[in-house]
Amino acid sequence: MPVANIHVLAGHPRPVLKLLVQEASATLARVMGAPIERVQLWITEVDPELYALAGLPADGVLARTPRADAEVPLIRMSLMEGRPVEKLHAVMAEMSAVTARVLGGDPQRVRVQIDLVHPDRWAIGGTPASLIASRRQPVPAA
């Protein structure tokens, strides 16, 4: 944890998407203060024929509108509950900025959704994160 999925329209060059995976992962780790080894991020490419922009199939919109003016990337993140709202706002802003910069678009077109997950509802290897966290805390002296 943290986990992020960036949804974009299919058609971006593969090297651009690979760069986005690397830079967005580094940004997510830095802003959330998480070890990069715990960050998971992937890109989902959506078929423009099966995606609507302003109610029309995106392939038709892209035929007459530059991609940067039409595409609306969506970033969905799952983060553990308990983080300050300022940190959530910062990660939304910075993930929007890096996504727009790498894809060549406007950060105002990027959408972000954060799903906060209670530690009892996130497991690592089948063990709830709440139990893992409680094991890391020192036991008070008797």
C-alpha positions in Angstrom: 0.0 0.0 0.0 -0.3 2.7 -1.5 -1.9 1.4 -4.7 -2.8 3.4 -7.8 -4.4 2.7 -11.2 -4.2 5.3 -14.0 -6.9 4.9 -16.7 -6.0 6.4 -20.1 -7.3 6.0 -23.6 -5.4 3.5 -25.6 -3.0 4.9 -28.2 -0.2 6.5 -26.1 3.3 5.4 -27.1 4.6 2.5 -24.9 7.7 4.5 -23.8 5.4 7.3 -22.6 3.3 4.9 -20.5 6.4 3.3 -19.0 7.7 6.7 -18.1 4.4 7.5 -16.5 4.5 4.3 -14.4 8.0 5.2 -13.1 7.4 8.9 -12.4 3.9 8.4 -10.9 5.2 5.6 -8.7 8.0 7.8 -7.5 5.7 10.7 -6.9 3.2 8.6 -5.0 5.9 7.2 -2.8 7.5 10.6 -2.1 4.2 12.4 -1.3 2.8 9.6 0.9 6.1 9.0 2.6 5.9 5.3 1.6 8.9 3.1 0.7 8.9 2.7 -3.1 9.0 -1.1 -2.5 5.4 -0.9 -1.2 4.0 1.2 -4.0 2.0 -0.6 -6.7 0.9 1.3 -9.8 -0.5 0.2 -13.1 -2.0 1.7 -16.2 -5.3 0.6 -17.7 -5.7 1.4 -21.4 -9.3 1.9 -22.4 -10.5 1.2 -26.0 -11.5 4.6 -27.5 -14.4 3.0 -29.2 -15.8 1.9 -25.9 -15.3 5.2 -24.0 -17.5 8.2 -24.2 -16.3 11.8 -24.2 -19.1 14.3 -24.0 -21.5 11.4 -24.8 -19.7 10.4 -28.0 -17.3 7.5 -28.7 -13.8 8.8 -28.0 -12.4 7.4 -31.3 -14.6 9.9 -33.2 -13.8 12.7 -30.8 -10.0 12.0 -31.2 -10.3 12.1 -35.0 -11.1 15.8 -34.8 -9.7 16.9 -31.5 -6.1 16.7 -30.2 -5.7 14.0 -27.6 -4.5 16.6 -25.0 -7.7 18.5 -25.4 -10.0 15.5 -25.3 -8.7 12.9 -22.9 -9.6 12.8 -19.3 -7.2 10.5 -17.4 -8.6 9.0 -14.2 -6.4 8.1 -11.3 -7.8 5.8 -8.7 -5.8 5.3 -5.5 -6.3 3.0 -2.5 -4.7 4.4 0.6 -4.9 3.4 4.2 -7.2 5.5 6.4 -5.8 7.9 8.9 -3.7 10.2 6.7 -4.1 14.0 7.1 -6.4 15.6 4.5 -3.6 17.9 3.5 -1.5 14.9 2.4 -4.5 13.6 0.4 -4.8 17.0 -1.3 -1.1 17.0 -2.0 -1.1 13.6 -3.6 -4.1 14.5 -5.7 -2.4 17.6 -7.0 1.0 16.0 -7.6 -0.3 12.9 -9.3 -2.5 15.1 -11.5 0.6 17.2 -12.4 2.9 14.3 -13.2 0.2 12.5 -15.3 -0.5 15.6 -17.3 3.2 16.4 -17.8 4.1 12.9 -19.0 1.1 12.5 -21.2 1.3 16.1 -22.5 -2.0 17.3 -21.3 -3.6 19.8 -18.9 -3.7 18.9 -15.2 -7.2 20.4 -15.0 -8.4 17.5 -17.2 -7.1 14.8 -14.8 -9.5 13.3 -12.3 -8.5 11.6 -9.1 -10.4 9.3 -6.8 -9.0 8.1 -3.4 -10.5 5.1 -1.7 -9.6 5.1 1.9 -9.2 1.6 3.3 -9.5 0.7 6.9 -6.6 -1.5 8.1 -9.0 -4.3 9.0 -10.2 -4.4 5.4 -6.7 -4.7 3.8 -4.7 -7.9 4.0 -1.1 -8.7 3.2 -0.6 -12.3 2.6 -4.0 -12.9 4.2 -3.2 -11.1 7.4 -5.1 -7.8 8.1 -2.9 -4.8 8.0 -4.2 -3.8 11.5 -2.7 -7.0 12.9 0.6 -6.4 11.1 0.8 -2.9 12.4 0.0 -3.9 16.0 2.8 -6.4 15.9 5.3 -3.7 14.9 4.5 -1.5 17.9 6.6 -2.0 21.0 5.0 -3.8 23.8 4.6 -1.5 26.9 6.6 -2.5 29.9 4.6 -4.1 32.7 
